[in-house]
Amino acid sequence: GAMVSASSTATLRVTAVRAEGLKNLQRIMDQDPFVELELDPWGHTAKTKAASGVNPVWKAKHNNVMELPYHGRPVPPTQAFLNVRVMDWEATRASRLIGAAEPVALDKIMKSEYVQEVVLDLADKEGNFAGTLYLNVEVVLKGVVEVTVVEGQQLKDLGQKLSAQENYVRVFLEAANEDPGVRPGGKTKIAYGLNPVFIKRNVMAFPYEGEDEPRLFLEVWDKEFSRKDRIVGRGAMMLTTDNINYRATPKD
């Protein structure tokens, strides 16, 4: 078998749907509430355009679909949080806070393959109830898949008699919605023996813009100088948002 470690910049897609019973900061005209997001610990931000009133509904014209990159390792979902605020847009001064929610932990959200409705109670600066916010949250694999080839264990012996087996690993990423004949790929430098440890050129990054789950293909080859290289074994793995780190086992 061969150990590989795959990490991905997943995308957290948040859709602002509506709010109910917002605290009203305006005395004469309707207030102009918008939703503002911040993803900790990376500090990525996004916001909608302003809707209107104390029971606003955000639609496509308000840019209500927001996307934030989630970088995965080395920060686990239990240490990543989505901060959510509803602000009142002002034309002549800084926007004012209507209400903020408790930070949303991403551990459960990152494990789901489906769109989740998230209902948040908001509190103003004094801690008083300031309304209820409704969001839809979805995780999609979109960004960069980074693959690190770590080591091989008990690789098939191809019968090298005079020297240690010289192994290298080829890695391919294939998106489910792409032409299977077009596969971004890369390969490592050589590591020796039946339990090789790959150190040189063992990290590969593949840009990935699809939303279907990509497949990772792995091939271990024996380098030959007087004849064609020989295959040691191959394997494949479907990448999902909750199996970012895994062991891939090549087969004959």
N, C-alpha and C positions, 0 to 999 in steps of 0.2 A: 504494500500500500504506500501511498504518498500523502503527506500532510500538507494541506494548503490552508491559508487563512484568507478569507474574502471579506472586505468591508465595503460599504457603499454609502454614497451620499444619497440617501432617500430624500424624497420631497414631502413635506407636510403641507397638504392642501386644505386650507380653511375657508369655508364659505360663510359669510355673515348673512343670516337669514332675516331675523327680526328681533325686536326688543319690546318689552311690555312694561308700562308703568315707570318709565325713566323719570328720575328727578328733573324738574323743570328749572333751568337756570335763567330763562328769559321771562320778563314780566309783560312785554307787549307783543313781540313777534314770536313765531315758532322757533324753537332752537334747531340747530343743524348738527345732529349727532353723527359721528363716524366711529368706526371700530379701528383700534390700533393694537397691533400685536408685536411682541418681542420674544424671541426664542433664546432662552438661557441654556448653556453658558456662553453661546457664541455671539449673542447680541444682534442677530439678524432681525430686521423689522419689516413690517408691511402695514398698510392701512387702506381702508376704503375711502370713497368719496362720501360726502355728507348726504344723509337723507333728511327727514323733517319730522319734528314733533316729539311727543313723549312715547308714542307707540310706532316707531319707524319700521319700515320694511326696506331692506337693501336688495337691489336687483342688479342685473348685469350692467346697467348704465352707471351704477355706483362703484364699479370695479369691485364687486363683493366677493370675488374668488381670489384669495391670496395664497402665494406659495412661498414657503420658507425651507431652505436646505437643512437637512438633519445629517450630521456627519458621522454618526455611529461611533465605532471605536475611536479613541479609548474612553469615550464618555458613554456609559450605559444609560438606557432610558430612565432608570430610577434616579439619575442625577441630572436629567434634562427637564426643563419646565417651559410651558407656554404662558407668558404673561399677557393678560387681556384687559384693555381699558376701553371705555366709551367716552369720547371727548365731544365737546361742543365747539364746532368751528366758528371762529370769529374773523370778520373781515379786517378789522382795524386794530386787533390786539391778539395776543397769544391765545391759542385754544385752551379751554378750561375743562378740567376733569368733571365728568358727570358721575362716573362710578368705575371702580376697578374690581376684578374678580380675584379670588384666591388663586395662586399659581396652579396651573393644571399640570400634574405629573404625566409624563409621556409613556410610562411603562406599559400600561394597558392599551393605550392607543396604538403604539408601535407594533403590538402583536396581532392586531386585527387586520383582516383583509378587506373589510367592508367599511362603507361610509357610516360614521357614528354621529348621532345627534348628541351634542354637548349643551347642557342647560346650566347657565351660570348666574348665581345671584351676585349683584353688584353692590358695592358699598362706597359712599362718598368719603371725603377726606376725614370726616369726623367719625367714620365707622358706621354711619346710619345706612339703612337699606335704601338703594338708589335704583332699583329696577331689576328686571330679569332679561338675560341675553340668550339667544338661541343661535348656535353654530352647528354646521356640519363639518366634520373633520375626517380626512382620508389620508392614508399613507400610500405613496406610489414610489416604485423604484425608478428614479430619474436622476441622473447626475453622472457620477463616476464610480465604477466598480473597480476596486483595487485588490489585486490578488498577490499574495506573498507565498511563494513556494518554500516550505520550511525544510522538510526532510523526506527521505524514503525509508521504509521499513520492510525488510525481508523481500526485496525485489526479486523477480525471477532471475535465476542465474542462466545467462546465455552461453556459458561454457568457455569463458576467457581463461586460457591456460597459462599464458606468460605474464599477464598484467591484470590489474584490477579493472573491473567493468567501468566504463566511462559513460555516465548517465547525464542526459539533459532533459528538461521538461518543456514541452510545448503546451501553451494555454490558449484557448479560443473562447470568445464570448459570442453567443448567438442569441439575438433577440427573437422572441416568438413571432413578432410581426415583421421580421425582415427576411430578405431573400437568404435561404440557407447557404447559398453559394458565396455569400459575402460575410466573412467572419473575421472581425478584428482579432489579431493574435500576436503572440510574442513567445520568446523562449529564453531559458536560463543559460548560464554558463555551465560547464561540466563539473559534476561532483562524482566521487569515486566510490566503488564498492557496492555491496548489496544493501547497505544501510546508509546511503549518502546524506550529507547535510549540505543544503544549497545556501551559499553565502553571496556569491557574485551574481549580479544582474538577476536577482530572484524576485524583484518587485515589479509588477506590471499594472498599468492603469488603463482602463477602457472607458471612454466616454459612452454614456448610455442615455438616449433620449426617449426610449419607448416606455410604455406603462405596463405592458405585459411582462410576466416574469421571465427573465433571461436564463439561458442555460449555459453552464460553464463546462467546457470540454478540456480534458487533461490527457496528454500523451507523454509517456516516458520512453526515451529512445537511448540506444547504445551507440555512441560515436565510433565509427570505424574509419580507418585511413586507407585501407587497401581494397575495400568493397563498400557497398551501400550500407548506410546506417540501418540498424535493426530495431524493430519495435519491441519494447519490454512489456508494456501494458498500456491500457487506456481506460478512461472512466468519464462519467458525466454527472452533472448535478444541476437541479433546478434551483435557482436562487430566489428566496423569498425574503420578506422583511424580518422574519424571525429566525432564519438560519444563516445569518451573515457569516458566522464562524462554523466551519464544518471540516470533516475529514473526507477526502475523495479517495476512493480505492480503485486504482487501475486494474483491469482484468486482461487476461491474455487475448 
